Amino acid sequence: MIETGPKQSGRWYAGLRTPRWKYVEHSTGERELYDLQQDPYELASVHNDPGYAVTRQALAGRLATLRTCAGDVCRQWTPVPAPKP
């Protein structure tokens, strides 16, 4: 998990980074999703690409879980679904 803060003092973001994916949610409502295998320099977010909808939903759900979890359960990880062509 990656994040900035404090959230009370202005703009912030929270996200996840895996070997293949980077998913970020900004306090402004903007979302970013990068397929680091295809775009290692993060030049083009695929967040709005319908082919990545399942991947995006899986990462968003995992981020939501991590925001409130504590202990060893936070270390459990399930594979992220690949995009659909």
N, C-alpha and C positions, 0 to 999 in steps of 0.2 A: 504494500500500500504506500502511496505517496500523497502528501498533502502539505498545504500551507496554512497559516493561521496567524494570529487568532481570528476566528470567524466574526467576532464582535466588532472588529475595527476596519471593515471594508471588504474588498474582494478577496476571494480565496478559491482554492480548488482542491479536489481530492481525486485520486485515481489508483489504478492498478497497473503494474508492469509485470509481464511474464516474459519468457524467452521469445515468444512470438508476438504478443499483443501489448499495446499501451492504450488504456481507456481512461479518459479524464472527464470529470464533471466540474464545471466552473460555477461559481455563485451567480454569475450573470445569466445562467441557463444554457450557455453554450456547452456542447459535448464534442469530444474528439475520440476517434478510434483509428489506430494505426496498425496495419499488418506489417510487423517489423521484418518479416521474411521478404515481403514484396517491396517495402518502402523503409529501409533501415534508417534513413535520414529524416523520417517523419515529414515529408513534403506535402502529402495529400491525405487528409482525413477521409476515411471511408464510412464515417458515421451515418451518413444519409444514404448509403448504397443499400438497396433492398436485399442484395445477396448476403450482406453481413448482419441481417436483422437478428438471427438466432445467436450469433456470436456476441453482438452488442447486448442483447437481453441477458445472456449468461454472465457477462462481465459486470453489467449494471447490478444484477442481483447479488453477485458475490461482493461487490463494493458495499451495497446496502447492508449485507450481513456483517461485514468487517467493521462497519461503523459502530455496531452495538455489541459485538462479541467480546469475550474475555477468556483467557486460558488456552488450553491445548486445542479446543475446538476450532480456534482461529487458524490453526496450522493445517487443518484438513483441506484438501484441494481436490476438485474433480476436473477432469479435462474440459477444455473449452471447445465447443463445437466449431468445426471448420466452416468457412463461408460456403454458400451454395452458388454455383456458377449461373 
